Every structure is written in C-alpha cells, then in structure tokens.
Amino acid sequence: MSANLVDASTLKALSYGEANAPALEEGEVYLFFLTQSPDAKQAYRFSVNPMQGYARVDKDDHVHVSHVNSALAGCKDLGSLVREIRDIMES
C-alpha cells in the first residue's frame, strides 16, 4: 500500500499498509475525505487515499491523524481544520 511513498522530513521510505493502518472503531466519530467517482453516471465516492482518507474526531473536537498523514499533521482541532479547508477552497 505504501509503494513509492517517502517521508518528506526524513526522505526515508514509509512503511504503511493494511497491517499497521489505524482501524476504524465502532462508536467513534470520523471525518472522511472523499472524491467523486471518475464516472459521472455513478453516484459513488471514494477515499482520497488510504493514508489521508479519514481522521478521528474526539468528543472535545480534537483531530487525531495517523503518523503518515502529513497533510493534516498541523491540525489539532476541528475548528482549525475547517478554517484551513475553507481557505484552500476559497483561494
């Protein structure tokens, strides 16, 4: 699953796959990052990618991401994440 992925801070290959991917837990709240199906006739949505497809949000609105999700590494709470996403979408 992590073929050709490199940690930008260390320039070392990432070891990340099904065996060490964080599993979704029943009863938890997650924020999913999805993309539409490439076929406009299909009403499907897919995870952006296995490493950045979701983040857990706890009851205090803290965002928890896996160690390989560098895109969200600086976002610690839901409010800052929403502001950052809005800034990107509006620019």
C-alpha positions as CSV (number, residue, x, y, z in Angstrom):
1,M,0.0,0.0,0.0
2,S,2.9,2.4,0.6
3,A,4.9,1.8,-2.6
4,N,6.9,4.8,-3.6
5,L,5.9,6.9,-0.6
6,V,8.6,8.9,1.2
7,D,8.6,10.8,4.5
8,A,9.4,14.4,3.4
9,S,11.1,15.2,6.7
10,T,13.5,12.2,6.6
11,L,13.5,11.2,3.0
12,K,13.0,7.6,4.1
13,A,10.5,5.2,2.6
14,L,7.3,4.9,4.6
15,S,6.2,1.6,5.9
16,Y,2.5,1.7,6.0
17,G,0.0,-0.9,4.9
18,E,-3.0,-2.8,5.9
19,A,-1.2,-4.4,8.9
20,N,-0.4,-1.1,10.6
21,A,-3.2,1.1,9.3
22,P,-5.4,2.5,12.1
23,A,-8.7,0.6,12.1
24,L,-12.0,2.4,12.4
25,E,-13.6,1.8,15.7
26,E,-17.4,1.5,16.3
27,G,-18.8,4.4,18.2
28,E,-16.1,6.8,17.2
29,V,-16.6,9.9,15.0
30,Y,-14.5,10.3,11.8
31,L,-14.1,13.0,9.2
32,F,-13.8,11.4,5.8
33,F,-12.1,13.0,2.8
34,L,-13.8,11.7,-0.3
35,T,-13.7,12.2,-4.1
36,Q,-16.4,11.6,-6.6
37,S,-16.3,8.6,-8.9
38,P,-14.5,9.3,-12.2
39,D,-17.6,8.1,-14.0
40,A,-20.2,10.8,-13.8
41,K,-23.0,8.2,-14.2
42,Q,-22.0,6.6,-10.9
43,A,-23.1,8.1,-7.6
44,Y,-20.1,6.7,-5.7
45,R,-17.5,8.4,-3.5
46,F,-14.0,7.0,-2.8
47,S,-11.4,7.7,-0.1
48,V,-8.8,10.2,-1.3
49,N,-6.2,7.7,-0.5
50,P,-5.5,5.1,2.3
51,M,-3.2,7.3,4.3
52,Q,-5.3,10.5,4.2
53,G,-8.8,9.2,3.8
54,Y,-10.1,10.0,7.3
55,A,-9.3,11.4,10.7
56,R,-10.8,10.6,14.0
57,V,-12.5,13.5,15.9
58,D,-13.0,13.1,19.6
59,K,-15.7,14.5,21.9
60,D,-13.6,17.6,22.5
61,D,-13.3,18.3,18.7
62,H,-9.6,17.3,18.7
63,V,-8.5,15.8,15.4
64,H,-6.4,12.6,15.6
65,V,-4.4,11.5,12.5
66,S,-2.1,8.7,11.7
67,H,1.7,9.2,11.6
68,V,1.8,9.2,7.8
69,N,-0.9,11.8,7.3
70,S,1.5,14.7,7.0
71,A,-1.2,16.8,5.2
72,L,-3.2,17.1,8.5
73,A,-0.3,16.9,10.9
74,G,-0.6,20.6,12.0
75,C,-4.4,20.4,12.6
76,K,-5.1,19.6,16.2
77,D,-8.7,20.7,16.4
78,L,-11.7,20.6,14.1
79,G,-12.2,24.3,14.0
80,S,-8.6,24.9,12.7
81,L,-9.0,22.1,10.2
82,V,-12.3,23.5,8.8
83,R,-10.8,27.0,8.5
84,E,-7.8,25.6,6.6
85,I,-10.0,23.7,4.3
86,R,-12.2,26.7,3.7
87,D,-9.2,28.9,2.9
88,I,-8.0,26.4,0.3
89,M,-11.4,26.1,-1.3
90,E,-11.9,29.8,-1.4
91,S,-8.5,30.6,-2.9
